[in-house]
Amino acid sequence: MSEIKIEFAVEMHGDSCVEIVRKSLEGMGLVDIDHKQGRVIVHTVEPWSRIQEKIENTGRKAVLAGFGGQSAVSIINNTGSDVDRTSIQGVVRFTAITNDQAGVVVDGVIDGLTPGLHGMHVHEMGDVSGGCDTVGAHYNPRNSPHGAPHDEPNQRHAGDLGNIRADETGRATFRFVDSILEVWDVIGRSVVITQQPDDFGKGCNEQSSIDGNSGERIACGIIARSAGILQNFKKICACDGLTLWDERFKPIAGGVRNRKV
């Protein structure tokens, strides 16, 4: 598994806080902490959500501020609009392995799913005007048949990312490498989560060769460019004065945003 850098903005005051945070991240990889800047950078193979959870278990707020080098992010929910609060919510991130070769690390966490396997695919468009139904077909620039993530490029759609598994609480946490996708090819497209697992084109009907019999599109999100390491210096939102850490628990927009945390 490829190691990447993950940057968090963390509320810290003094050397004692640094040691508490550092201890919480033992075994997670190489850790670099700058408490004056409120910055924690971890070189890791672990999902970003696990790193965040460990930091916040110390009683400190942590906000993901940067991810790898070239990177992109998709905010997932039932409608594809990142301002909507829906039963399914999550984040999927794509990070280039290197700047001069194909391949991305796909890292994410999605809540509100039914336990079990669900298909996940990159679709050709980022049009969520009609929800997840208007994002087009699987991203397939080579006009290849539908297949599995480990298949050769001419034997799978570029957007075929396989299945993710939700646990008994409805949470799916995942991190894997896709050798075909590139960050700049997926920006402006979308990620879709389906109700059923993908059969990788091995079914005995026509639909299997289209989407792996993965069923209804239950959640999606547009893929947008995201900040890399040391590219996000935001501490206070200019729109309403919320600090970065308070904003973590607020809706993106709407009247509820102005209520006290």
Beta strands, then each sheet from edge to edge (+ up, - down):
strand 1: 4-10
strand 2: 30-34
strand 3: 39-44
strand 4: 62-67
strand 5: 71-77
strand 6: 89-98
strand 7: 101-111
strand 8: 116-123
strand 9: 160-166
strand 10: 172-178
strand 11: 190-194
strand 12: 217-225
sheet 1: 2+ 3- 1+ 4-
sheet 2: 9+ 8- 11+ 12- 5+ 6- 7+ 10-
end
